[in-house]
Amino acid sequence: MENQTSFETVKTDEINRQRRGRRMSLVNKLKMLTGLYNLLDQHLASLPKACEKGCAACCTCNVSATTLEAWPLYLALTAAGDGAWQRALIDQQQLPRYQPTVTLNDWARRCLDEKSECEATPNPAWGACPLLTDSICPRYEARPLACRVMLSARRCRPNGEAEMDSFAVTLSNIFGQVIEHLDSGGLTGNLTDLLLFFKGHEQCQAYAQGERLAPTGGLLANQPIPALMIAPEHRRRAQPILSAINKLMAG
């Protein structure tokens, strides 16, 4: 996470009303998530990218997500009927991987309170995403936000680092914060840990029924948006996006 201390605090009225209002069902949250992904894709389309199918240098085991993002991926993997992905994730849990110690919205709150501290930097040398098959994501259509925004203007170097457009980072912050906010009662963590969390029937049932999930096994409780992390030079460019997100949340 980048330590951006300038925030956008306006035009999030509808997002906040959704949290104060009645609890949203998982079905509606997933519809909202799809709408957010579609909106994100529209704005990513104009950014420079060298990414193509089979280019997986930056597809590492360090991906963080929320339960809302991991849920459709879990369902897609389960529907395939091949348990190899579960074995690969269980093996991955025995290896080093990035596990966030703070959620994106909690990070924003700490920055506002001037209490932020740098998180440990994920090491791409820890290895590739355990879901990859021949350098291809087997459920690409269900990939989480972190994978969607990882666009590199040039081919990634051997160590897996992408050369991201600065506005892509801002988009990642905006949509990541909104998704965490939308996933009220859910969790944030490493994608491997989230997918294995859903492996238990009770956890799946609790999430599907909208129960508040308790932090466990490196997974953190999601937090509401205190303010959106938007670089000052991107504020004007981001305004139409914030308006579209508010409209989507109101729909």
Secondary structure, DSSP 8 states (H G I E B T S, - for coil): ------EE-SS-HHHHHHHHSS---HHHHHHHHHHHHHHHHHHHTTS-----TT--TT-BTT-EEEHHHHHHHHHHHHHTT-THHHHHHHHHTTS-----SS-HHHHHHHHHTT---------GGG-B-TT-BTTB-TTGGG--HHHHS---SS---TT------HHHHHHHHHHHHHHHHHTTT-EEEEHHHHHHHTTSHHHHHHHHTT-----BTTBEE----SSEE--GGGHHHHHHHHHHHHHHHH-
